[in-house]
Amino acid sequence: MKILRALMLLPLFLMPAISLAQTPSPAKSLKAVKFGKLWDAKGKVWSNAIVLIEDDKIKSVTANAKEIPAGAQVIDLSKYTGLPGLIDVHTHMTQYTDETPGKPMLKQLVDNPPAVEVFLARKGALRTLEAGVTTVRDLGADQYEDIAMRDLINRGEMIGPRMFVCGYGLYITNTPYKPGLNPPAGGIADGVPEVLRVVRQQIAAGADVIKLYASTGTDDDTTQFQTYSYDEIKAAVDAAHQFGRKIAIHSYGPDGARDAVRAGTDSLEHATDMDDATIQEMVRRGTFYVPTIDHNRYYLDNWQKIGYTDGFQAKTKAFIERNLETARKAQKAGVKFAMGSDAIYTMFGENTGELGWFVKAGMTPEQALRTATTSAAELLGKSNELGAVAPGYYADLVAVEGDPLANIDVAIHNVRWVMKAGSVIVDRTKP
Ligand SMILES: [Zn+2]
């Protein structure tokens, strides 16, 4: 009687959980996924691989069909090559916009209330999954929309990649300035005490990672002026690390990059024109470089829809060339890379285009795939759970048509099927 009354008082959405708890624990969900070929990111390319999955995790990988447990659901992807679910370490999921005719995307971002942004973002989240990306590190949002989205996805209320989020990125006062679109007030911090307060505020709000903007440059603006001083950057890095969080630092130019690396950043975003000493220091410290070359290509392709003023193109084209050249130098020197798209507006679904630039910068397709699997997982501090197909890892799997180790375009354009944590999210294998 008492229990019944208590149940009646519960909100409706909690009911299924209660009734589940009353039934005996459900049988484990067993799946066996067969691939013609599998790149496991652990150093092995399998032929006729079978990935055995129990609930949301990988139990084992085998080539022996006799190991498929009785009652397992068999998914036959023998026509395809399997890869680990990919990781994009630089997105702006909550700054998704649609292409509402007559309304520039920049303006949509300013006008949409936070709840509308989070609701719309589900479309970008789905497109991200369709590109084979099952995990993202999201680097800059307003109103903690990213925390809401991460939590909705984790609760199963929204379909999207697993998210690691930063809340507000830290900016100095009014930089970069744009009429109508200014950095969110929640992230503005000047001087060491304010930097410490804002870093601590993001951690208190539930951020997984800290983001700091150490230079100008964004959208159609490719200027490279350092904004934060070394002391401010160092304070942010140390405050993040003190609470077990990593930090990602944005710098379009070499000066902010130099100080970010010296201060001990975990990853450096965008940095173009880096000097040799900074590149050597990144090698020595193991700092990750996330060049985000492809996002400027996206800006050039879509500038009218976004609403940029005509005339920025030559500078952006030159920036792309220098960005690629810097990536080439860093690759040659042995810097660690992670794949970040900087996806924003309608760029979701093009998240892995960056891999093509990495091959242009001198990587083999396999090295490029590592930037979106094992290396990205290392940057997230999740090397034992994400970025590989091996026992104990999340059952995040992608099936592509063709051989991505021979041609990186296969990974970029030929995704046919995606599983996240044991659930099939995308299936384009049937005509
Ligand atoms: Zn960004």
Residues whose N, C-alpha, C, O or C-beta is under 5 A from the ligand:
A	BS01	ZN	L139 D342
